[in-house]
Amino acid sequence: MAVDVPGLVAVVFFYIVILVIGIWASRKSRQVEKTCAGSKSEVTMVGGRNINVLVGVFTMTATWVGGGYIMGTAEAVYSPTQGLIWALGPPAYLINFVLGGLFFAKPMRSKSYVTMLDPFQHRYGNIFTATLLLPALVSDILWVACILAALGGTMSIILGLSPALSIILSAAVSIIYTFLGGLYSVAYTDIIQLCFVFVSLWLCIPFLLLSPAVTDISQSQAHFNQSNGQSWLGELELADAGKWADELLLLALGGLAYQAFYQRILSASSSAQAQVTCFVAAGTAFIMGIPSVVIGAVAASADWNQTAYGLPPPFERGEAGKILPLALQNLTPGWLSVLGIGSVAAAVMSSMDSVLLSSASMFTQNIYKTTLRKQASELELQRVIRVSVLLVGLAGTGLAFGDDSVFALWLLSGDLLYCMVLPQLICVLHVSYANIYGAISGYIVGLLLRGLSGEPVLGIPPLILYPDWREEDGVITQYFPYRTLAMVSSLICIITVSWLVRLAFCRQYIPRSWDILRVFEEDKEAEMGKVPVPLEEKNIILNTKL
């Protein structure tokens, strides 16, 4: 396929605009550093905690509305094995933001944390916090791979560019402005990117619906498989209910364990503003998913034999993951398909920059600053953030060259966070007696249950076969909600073990000398009353005295 030169020029122009805005925002970040009472590294990570509501809503929404969201939703609606009922992104993200605003925004922002891992560090110490960074980092890298893979496929179809070149170009632009300006560059570029995504995708809808190759989507059956006869609405059979619920909860609750989510909350000027940002973003993220649903439905209702694409249709060619760019290319005018590629590029960069900064922030704040180099200067910390941004970006870019389903990578990116980090976060914020003994036990339980359940995307066979598993083409798929089982088991384990250990040490069933992790060290004032004091409380007492 020949390169679409006008389209390429338009995309390059868009990239230049984004890069200029990112560089301008980096200059604003440096100005804020001079006047901000906090450290310079905090300005980079949480914007000096003065991001206003409007900018906060834009950057929160743009982070979630990435390439995986818009292309994964269209893929789910179009696929004959799924349909609208399996397009879980829009309702899941709505639930995610509402729950985040109700139960997580206030306790995190009111204590002025810098990253999601700060509460763990304060209660459990540095070593256990480092173990939580691993699943968070893996999830972020997979998220980067997912959104870059979405962009590579889109550009190769519409512009005729090599997917590798498209991925490298987009990754380079995101890395550069995130590298230079931190959260300010991310937030202000998110405004332009989200507006572009909104306008371009909604502008495509009338042209898609009026295409001569498309029948009435409210009446027609999908044409990708004449013998299938399934509507794009999809069906949910009782045997599939466990898998459906598992994926819904993964997307709805797994997002509560992303550092990118808390970076926006912690950048707000107050707890109330953080909550408002979550509630408004719930509505905007849902609305941004509607065009993808329509595109998937149109593609399922189209007669592809009337288009230049011809037969067999995309699903039979194994190209369901690229259905959004294929629909734009074959069912809309050429100039409009270029706008579509611009929307995907904007969505990719708006999510990628956030993920890069979130991983860099956690490593710098919770590993480098507190464990590796406690005396590091602000200049050194900023350099570490930039190097971390570069390394995470390169790792995610490398994985993006695979040929996996965008929807599958999208789910996988939140898998470890949902099973291992979410139960830990719930307990550290809402269970006052949770301690490191329970945390370690829950971590091991969650890791074992999730790991032994296998992962088809990575080619890992399951060692635990739950009820109603199925084997297709030599690949075993679990239809039991095994991810949710791992998450709930981890949560129960943390609560139970923490309570039992606390009871045992408080009532002297176990000698205090066996407290090898020194959770219940006694302060002198408490020793007379025989009341064990957790290490976190003891540190607070000592700091108050000093």
C-alpha positions as CSV (number, residue, x, y, z in Angstrom):
1,M,0.0,0.0,0.0
2,A,1.3,3.4,-1.0
3,V,1.9,6.0,1.7
4,D,-0.9,8.6,2.0
5,V,1.2,11.7,1.8
6,P,-1.5,14.3,2.7
7,G,-2.6,12.2,5.6
8,L,1.0,11.8,6.8
9,V,1.6,15.5,6.6
10,A,-1.6,16.1,8.7
11,V,-0.5,13.6,11.4
12,V,3.0,15.1,11.6
13,F,1.5,18.5,11.9
14,F,-0.7,17.3,14.8
15,Y,2.4,15.7,16.5
16,I,4.3,19.0,16.2
17,V,1.4,20.9,17.8
18,I,1.3,18.5,20.7
19,L,5.1,18.6,21.1
20,V,5.0,22.5,21.2
21,I,2.3,22.5,23.8
22,G,4.2,20.0,25.9
23,I,7.4,22.1,25.7
24,W,5.4,25.2,26.6
25,A,3.9,23.4,29.6
26,S,7.4,22.4,30.7
27,R,8.3,26.0,30.9
28,K,5.3,26.7,33.0
29,S,6.3,23.8,35.3
30,R,9.7,25.4,35.8
31,Q,8.0,28.7,36.7
32,V,5.8,26.9,39.3
33,E,8.9,25.3,40.8
34,K,10.3,28.7,41.7
35,T,7.1,29.7,43.6
36,C,5.9,26.4,45.0
37,A,6.4,25.7,48.7
38,G,6.9,22.0,48.0
39,S,9.9,20.3,46.4
40,K,10.7,20.5,42.7
41,S,10.2,16.8,42.3
42,E,6.6,17.1,43.7
43,V,5.9,19.7,41.0
44,T,7.0,17.2,38.4
45,M,4.9,14.3,40.0
46,V,1.8,16.0,41.2
47,G,1.9,19.5,39.7
48,G,2.4,21.3,42.9
49,R,-1.1,20.3,44.0
50,N,-2.7,23.2,42.2
51,I,-4.2,21.6,39.1
52,N,-7.7,23.1,38.7
53,V,-10.9,21.1,38.3
54,L,-11.3,21.7,34.6
55,V,-7.7,20.6,33.7
56,G,-8.1,17.7,36.2
57,V,-11.2,16.4,34.5
58,F,-9.6,16.6,31.1
59,T,-6.4,14.8,32.1
60,M,-8.2,12.2,34.2
61,T,-10.6,11.4,31.2
62,A,-7.8,11.5,28.6
63,T,-5.7,9.1,30.6
64,W,-8.4,6.4,30.6
65,V,-9.6,7.1,27.0
66,G,-6.6,5.6,25.4
67,G,-6.0,3.5,22.3
68,G,-7.0,0.4,24.1
69,Y,-10.3,1.9,25.2
70,I,-11.5,3.2,21.9
71,M,-10.2,0.3,19.7
72,G,-10.9,-2.4,22.3
73,T,-14.5,-1.3,22.6
74,A,-15.0,-1.2,18.9
75,E,-13.4,-4.7,18.6
76,A,-15.6,-6.1,21.3
77,V,-18.8,-4.8,19.6
78,Y,-17.8,-6.0,16.2
79,S,-16.5,-9.5,17.2
80,P,-19.1,-12.2,16.5
81,T,-18.1,-14.0,19.7
82,Q,-18.7,-10.9,21.9
83,G,-21.0,-8.0,20.8
84,L,-22.1,-4.9,22.7
85,I,-22.8,-6.9,25.9
86,W,-19.1,-7.6,26.1
87,A,-18.0,-4.0,25.5
88,L,-17.3,-3.5,29.1
89,G,-15.1,-0.4,29.0
90,P,-17.6,2.4,29.2
91,P,-19.8,1.1,32.1
92,A,-16.7,-0.3,33.9
93,Y,-14.9,3.1,33.8
94,L,-18.0,4.9,35.0
95,I,-18.1,2.5,38.0
96,N,-14.4,2.9,38.5
97,F,-14.5,6.7,38.8
98,V,-17.6,6.8,41.0
99,L,-16.1,4.3,43.5
100,G,-12.8,6.1,43.4
101,G,-14.5,9.4,44.2
102,L,-16.5,7.9,47.0
103,F,-14.0,5.7,48.8
104,F,-10.4,6.5,47.6
105,A,-10.0,10.1,46.7
106,K,-10.5,11.6,50.1
107,P,-8.3,9.3,52.2
108,M,-5.5,9.7,49.7
109,R,-5.6,13.4,49.1
110,S,-6.3,14.4,52.7
111,K,-3.0,12.9,53.8
112,S,-1.0,14.7,51.0
113,Y,0.5,11.5,49.6
114,V,2.7,11.8,46.5
115,T,2.1,8.4,45.0
116,M,-0.2,5.4,45.5
117,L,2.6,3.5,47.3
118,D,3.1,6.1,50.1
119,P,0.5,4.7,52.5
120,F,2.2,1.3,52.2
121,Q,5.6,2.8,52.9
122,H,4.3,4.6,56.0
123,R,2.7,1.4,57.4
124,Y,4.7,-1.5,56.1
125,G,8.2,-0.1,55.3
126,N,10.4,0.0,52.2
127,I,10.9,-3.6,51.4
128,F,7.3,-4.6,51.0
129,T,6.5,-1.4,49.1
130,A,9.2,-2.4,46.6
131,T,7.4,-5.7,46.0
132,L,4.2,-3.8,45.2
133,L,6.0,-1.7,42.6
134,L,6.7,-4.8,40.5
135,P,3.1,-5.6,39.5
136,A,2.4,-1.9,39.1
137,L,5.4,-1.5,36.8
138,V,4.5,-4.6,34.7
139,S,0.9,-3.3,34.3
140,D,2.1,0.1,33.2
141,I,4.5,-1.4,30.6
142,L,1.7,-3.6,29.3
143,W,-0.6,-0.6,29.1
144,V,2.0,1.3,27.0
145,A,2.3,-1.8,24.7
146,C,-1.4,-2.0,24.3
147,I,-2.0,1.6,23.3
148,L,1.0,1.8,21.0
149,A,0.0,-1.5,19.3
150,A,-3.4,0.1,18.7
151,L,-1.8,3.1,17.1
152,G,0.6,1.1,15.0
153,G,-2.2,-1.0,13.5
154,T,-4.3,2.1,12.7
155,M,-1.5,4.1,11.0
156,S,-0.5,1.1,8.9
157,I,-4.0,0.7,7.6
158,I,-5.0,4.3,6.9
159,L,-1.7,5.9,6.1
160,G,0.2,2.9,4.7
161,L,3.0,3.5,7.2
162,S,5.0,0.7,8.7
163,P,3.5,-0.2,12.2
164,A,7.0,-0.1,13.6
165,L,7.7,3.4,12.4
166,S,4.3,4.6,13.7
167,I,4.9,3.1,17.1
168,I,8.4,4.6,17.4
169,L,7.3,8.0,16.2
170,S,4.4,8.3,18.7
171,A,6.4,6.9,21.5
172,A,9.2,9.4,20.9
173,V,6.9,12.4,21.0
174,S,5.2,11.2,24.2
175,I,8.5,10.5,25.9
176,I,10.0,13.8,24.9
177,Y,7.4,16.1,26.4
178,T,6.8,13.9,29.5
179,F,10.6,13.9,29.9
180,L,10.7,17.7,29.8
181,G,7.7,18.9,31.7
182,G,6.3,16.2,34.0
183,L,2.6,16.4,35.0
184,Y,2.2,20.0,33.6
185,S,3.1,18.8,30.1
186,V,1.0,15.7,30.5
187,A,-2.1,17.7,31.7
188,Y,-2.1,20.5,29.2
189,T,-1.4,18.2,26.2
190,D,-4.3,16.0,27.5
191,I,-6.7,18.9,27.0
192,I,-5.8,19.3,23.3
193,Q,-5.7,15.5,22.8
194,L,-9.1,14.8,24.4
195,C,-10.8,17.6,22.5
196,F,-9.4,16.2,19.2
197,V,-10.5,12.7,20.0
198,F,-14.0,13.9,20.9
199,V,-14.5,16.0,17.8
200,S,-13.0,13.6,15.2
201,L,-14.7,10.4,16.4
202,W,-18.1,12.0,16.7
203,L,-17.7,13.7,13.3
204,C,-17.2,10.2,11.8
205,I,-20.4,8.8,13.0
206,P,-22.9,10.4,10.5
207,F,-20.7,9.4,7.6
208,L,-20.5,5.8,8.8
209,L,-24.2,5.5,9.4
210,L,-25.0,6.9,5.9
211,S,-22.5,4.8,4.1
212,P,-24.2,2.8,1.2
213,A,-22.4,-0.4,2.4
214,V,-24.1,-0.1,5.9
215,T,-27.6,-1.3,6.6
216,D,-29.7,0.0,9.5
217,I,-27.8,-1.1,12.6
218,S,-31.0,-1.3,14.6
219,Q,-32.3,-4.0,12.3
220,S,-29.5,-5.9,10.6
221,Q,-27.6,-8.9,11.6
222,A,-23.8,-8.9,11.4
223,H,-22.5,-9.9,7.9
224,F,-19.1,-11.1,8.9
225,N,-20.4,-14.7,9.1
226,Q,-23.5,-15.6,7.2
227,S,-24.0,-18.8,9.1
228,N,-23.5,-17.1,12.5
229,G,-26.5,-14.8,12.3
230,Q,-25.6,-13.1,15.5
231,S,-26.6,-9.5,16.2
232,W,-23.9,-6.9,17.1
233,L,-25.8,-6.6,20.5
234,G,-24.3,-10.0,21.4
235,E,-25.6,-12.6,23.8
236,L,-24.7,-13.5,27.4
237,E,-25.3,-17.1,28.1
238,L,-25.4,-18.4,31.7
239,A,-22.2,-20.5,31.0
240,D,-20.3,-17.3,30.1
241,A,-21.6,-15.2,33.0
242,G,-18.6,-15.9,35.2
243,K,-16.1,-14.7,32.5
244,W,-18.2,-11.7,31.8
245,A,-18.4,-10.7,35.5
246,D,-14.7,-11.3,35.9
247,E,-13.8,-9.0,33.1
248,L,-16.2,-6.3,34.2
249,L,-14.9,-6.3,37.7
250,L,-11.3,-6.3,36.4
251,L,-11.9,-3.1,34.5
252,A,-14.1,-1.5,37.0
253,L,-12.1,-2.2,40.2
254,G,-8.6,-2.8,38.7
255,G,-8.4,0.9,37.7
256,L,-8.6,1.8,41.4
257,A,-5.0,0.4,41.7
258,Y,-3.4,2.5,39.0
259,Q,-0.9,5.2,40.0
260,A,-2.1,7.3,37.0
261,F,-5.5,7.5,38.7
262,Y,-4.1,8.7,42.0
263,Q,-1.7,11.1,40.3
264,R,-4.7,13.2,39.2
265,I,-6.3,12.9,42.7
266,L,-3.1,14.0,44.5
267,S,-2.6,16.9,42.1
268,A,-5.9,18.5,43.1
269,S,-5.9,21.4,45.5
270,S,-8.2,19.7,48.0
271,S,-10.0,16.5,48.8
272,A,-13.3,17.9,47.6
273,Q,-11.9,18.9,44.3
274,A,-10.4,15.4,43.9
275,Q,-13.8,13.9,44.4
276,V,-15.5,16.2,42.0
277,T,-12.8,15.4,39.4
278,C,-13.7,11.7,39.7
279,F,-17.4,12.1,39.5
280,V,-17.3,14.4,36.4
281,A,-14.7,12.1,34.7
282,A,-17.1,9.2,35.2
283,G,-19.6,10.8,32.8
284,T,-17.1,12.1,30.3
285,A,-15.2,8.8,30.0
286,F,-18.6,7.0,29.4
287,I,-19.5,9.5,26.7
288,M,-16.2,9.1,25.0
289,G,-16.9,5.4,24.6
290,I,-20.1,5.8,22.6
291,P,-18.5,6.5,19.2
292,S,-16.4,3.3,19.5
293,V,-19.6,1.4,20.2
294,V,-21.3,2.9,17.1
295,I,-18.2,2.2,14.9
296,G,-18.2,-1.5,16.0
297,A,-21.9,-1.8,15.3
298,V,-21.6,-0.2,11.9
299,A,-18.7,-2.5,11.0
300,A,-20.8,-5.6,12.1
301,S,-23.7,-4.4,10.0
302,A,-21.7,-3.5,6.9
303,D,-21.6,-5.6,3.7
304,W,-17.8,-5.6,3.2
305,N,-18.2,-6.9,-0.3
306,Q,-19.4,-3.5,-1.3
307,T,-16.2,-1.9,-0.1
308,A,-12.7,-1.9,-1.4
309,Y,-11.8,-4.3,1.4
310,G,-13.9,-7.1,-0.1
311,L,-14.4,-10.6,1.3
312,P,-13.7,-12.4,3.5
313,P,-14.6,-9.8,6.2
314,P,-12.1,-8.5,8.8
315,F,-13.0,-11.1,11.5
316,E,-12.3,-14.1,9.2
317,R,-9.0,-12.5,8.3
318,G,-8.0,-12.2,11.9
319,E,-8.2,-8.4,11.8
320,A,-11.0,-7.8,14.3
321,G,-8.5,-5.9,16.5
322,K,-8.1,-3.3,13.7
323,I,-11.8,-2.9,13.0
324,L,-11.9,0.8,13.9
325,P,-9.3,2.0,11.4
326,L,-10.7,-0.5,8.8
327,A,-14.2,1.0,9.2
328,L,-12.9,4.5,8.9
329,Q,-10.8,3.7,5.9
330,N,-13.5,1.8,3.9
331,L,-16.8,3.4,5.1
332,T,-15.9,7.2,5.3
333,P,-14.3,9.7,3.0
334,G,-10.5,9.8,2.9
335,W,-10.1,13.1,4.7
336,L,-12.2,11.9,7.5
337,S,-10.2,8.7,8.0
338,V,-7.2,10.9,8.5
339,L,-9.0,12.6,11.3
340,G,-9.7,9.2,12.7
341,I,-6.1,8.2,12.8
342,G,-5.4,11.6,14.5
343,S,-8.0,10.7,17.2
344,V,-6.3,7.3,17.8
345,A,-2.9,9.0,18.0
346,A,-4.2,11.6,20.4
347,A,-5.8,8.9,22.6
348,V,-2.6,6.9,22.6
349,M,-0.4,9.9,23.6
350,S,-2.8,11.1,26.3
351,S,-2.6,7.7,28.0
352,M,1.0,6.9,27.3
353,D,2.4,10.1,28.9
354,S,0.4,9.5,32.0
355,V,1.6,5.9,32.4
356,L,5.2,6.9,31.8
357,L,5.0,9.6,34.5
358,S,3.2,7.3,37.0
359,S,5.8,4.6,36.9
360,A,8.6,7.1,37.1
361,S,7.0,8.8,40.1
362,M,6.6,5.5,42.0
363,F,10.2,4.4,41.4
364,T,11.7,7.8,42.3
365,Q,9.5,8.6,45.3
366,N,9.2,5.1,46.9
367,I,12.4,3.3,45.9
368,Y,15.2,5.7,44.9
369,K,14.4,8.5,47.4
370,T,13.6,6.4,50.4
371,T,15.8,3.3,49.9
372,L,18.6,3.8,47.4
373,R,19.6,7.4,47.9
374,K,18.0,9.0,51.0
375,Q,20.2,12.1,50.7
376,A,19.5,12.7,47.0
377,S,19.1,16.3,45.9
378,E,16.1,17.6,44.1
379,L,18.1,17.9,40.9
380,E,19.1,14.3,41.2
381,L,15.5,13.2,41.8
382,Q,14.3,15.0,38.7
383,R,17.0,13.3,36.6
384,V,15.9,9.9,38.0
385,I,12.3,10.7,37.0
386,R,13.4,11.5,33.4
387,V,15.6,8.4,33.1
388,S,12.7,6.3,34.4
389,V,10.3,7.8,31.9
390,L,12.7,6.9,29.1
391,L,13.2,3.3,30.4
392,V,9.5,2.5,30.8
393,G,8.7,4.0,27.5
394,L,11.4,1.9,25.8
395,A,10.1,-1.3,27.5
396,G,6.5,-0.7,26.5
397,T,7.5,0.2,23.0
398,G,9.4,-3.0,22.6
399,L,6.4,-5.1,23.6
400,A,4.1,-3.1,21.3
401,F,5.5,-4.9,18.2
402,G,3.7,-8.1,19.1
403,D,0.5,-9.2,17.2
404,D,-1.8,-9.8,20.2
405,S,-5.4,-8.5,20.4
406,V,-5.7,-4.9,21.7
407,F,-8.6,-5.9,23.8
408,A,-6.6,-8.8,25.4
409,L,-3.6,-6.6,26.2
410,W,-6.0,-4.0,27.6
411,L,-7.4,-6.5,30.0
412,L,-4.0,-8.0,30.9
413,S,-2.6,-4.6,31.8
414,G,-4.8,-4.3,34.8
415,D,-4.7,-8.0,35.7
416,L,-1.9,-8.0,38.3
417,L,-3.1,-4.8,39.9
418,Y,-6.6,-6.1,40.3
419,C,-5.5,-9.4,41.9
420,M,-2.5,-8.3,44.0
421,V,-2.5,-4.5,44.6
422,L,-6.2,-3.6,44.9
423,P,-6.8,-5.8,48.0
424,Q,-3.6,-4.3,49.6
425,L,-4.8,-0.8,48.8
426,I,-8.3,-1.4,50.3
427,C,-6.8,-2.7,53.5
428,V,-4.1,-0.1,54.0
429,L,-6.7,2.7,53.6
430,H,-9.8,1.2,55.2
431,V,-8.7,-1.5,57.7
432,S,-7.0,0.1,60.7
433,Y,-5.5,-3.1,62.1
434,A,-4.0,-4.4,58.8
435,N,-0.3,-5.2,59.3
436,I,2.6,-6.4,57.3
437,Y,2.0,-10.1,58.3
438,G,-1.4,-10.0,56.7
439,A,-0.1,-8.0,53.7
440,I,2.6,-10.5,52.9
441,S,0.2,-13.4,53.3
442,G,-2.3,-11.8,51.0
443,Y,0.3,-10.9,48.5
444,I,1.5,-14.5,48.3
445,V,-2.1,-15.9,48.0
446,G,-3.0,-13.5,45.3
447,L,0.1,-14.1,43.3
448,L,-0.2,-17.9,43.6
449,L,-3.9,-18.1,42.7
450,R,-3.4,-15.8,39.7
451,G,-0.2,-17.4,38.5
452,L,-1.5,-20.9,38.7
453,S,-4.7,-20.0,36.8
454,G,-2.6,-19.5,33.6
455,E,-2.7,-16.7,30.9
456,P,-3.6,-17.5,27.3
457,V,-2.2,-14.2,26.0
458,L,1.2,-15.0,27.3
459,G,1.0,-18.7,26.5
460,I,1.0,-19.8,30.2
461,P,-1.0,-23.0,30.7
462,P,-3.2,-23.2,33.8
463,L,-2.2,-25.6,36.7
464,I,-5.6,-25.0,38.4
465,L,-8.6,-25.8,36.3
466,Y,-11.8,-24.2,37.6
467,P,-15.3,-25.4,36.7
468,D,-16.5,-24.8,33.1
469,W,-13.0,-24.5,31.5
470,R,-12.9,-24.9,27.8
471,E,-10.2,-25.9,25.3
472,E,-10.1,-24.4,21.8
473,D,-7.3,-25.0,19.4
474,G,-5.1,-26.3,22.2
475,V,-5.6,-23.2,24.3
476,I,-7.4,-23.5,27.7
477,T,-9.7,-20.7,28.6
478,Q,-11.1,-20.3,32.1
479,Y,-14.8,-19.2,32.3
480,F,-14.8,-19.2,36.1
481,P,-14.2,-15.7,37.6
482,Y,-10.6,-16.8,38.6
483,R,-9.2,-13.2,38.8
484,T,-11.9,-12.1,41.2
485,L,-11.4,-15.3,43.3
486,A,-7.7,-14.4,43.5
487,M,-8.5,-10.8,44.5
488,V,-11.1,-11.7,47.1
489,S,-9.0,-14.5,48.5
490,S,-6.1,-12.0,48.9
491,L,-8.4,-9.5,50.6
492,I,-9.8,-12.0,53.0
493,C,-6.3,-13.3,53.8
494,I,-4.9,-9.9,54.6
495,I,-7.8,-9.1,57.0
496,T,-7.9,-12.5,58.6
497,V,-4.1,-12.9,59.2
498,S,-3.8,-9.3,60.4
499,W,-6.5,-9.7,62.9
500,L,-5.2,-13.1,64.2
501,V,-1.6,-11.9,64.5
502,R,-2.8,-8.7,66.3
503,L,-4.9,-10.8,68.7
504,A,-2.1,-13.2,69.3
505,F,0.5,-10.6,70.2
506,C,-1.9,-8.3,72.1
507,R,-3.1,-11.2,74.4
508,Q,0.4,-12.7,74.7
509,Y,-0.6,-16.0,73.0
510,I,2.6,-15.5,71.1
511,P,5.7,-14.1,72.8
512,R,6.6,-10.6,71.7
513,S,10.1,-11.8,70.9
514,W,8.6,-13.7,68.0
515,D,7.6,-10.4,66.3
516,I,10.4,-10.7,63.8
517,L,9.0,-7.8,61.7
518,R,8.8,-5.6,64.7
519,V,5.2,-4.6,64.0
520,F,4.2,-4.4,67.7
521,E,7.2,-2.7,69.2
522,E,6.3,-1.1,72.5
523,D,6.8,2.5,73.2
524,K,7.8,3.3,76.8
525,E,4.6,5.0,77.6
526,A,2.6,2.1,76.2
527,E,4.7,-0.5,77.9
528,M,3.4,0.3,81.4
529,G,-0.2,-0.3,80.1
530,K,0.9,-3.4,78.3
531,V,-0.5,-2.0,75.1
532,P,1.4,-3.0,71.9
533,V,1.9,-0.1,69.6
534,P,2.3,-0.7,65.8
535,L,5.5,0.6,64.4
536,E,3.7,3.3,62.4
537,E,2.1,4.7,65.5
538,K,5.4,4.6,67.4
539,N,7.1,6.6,64.6
540,I,4.3,9.2,64.9
541,I,4.8,9.5,68.6
542,L,8.6,9.9,68.3
543,N,8.3,12.5,65.6
544,T,5.9,14.5,67.7
545,K,8.3,14.5,70.6
546,L,11.2,15.6,68.4
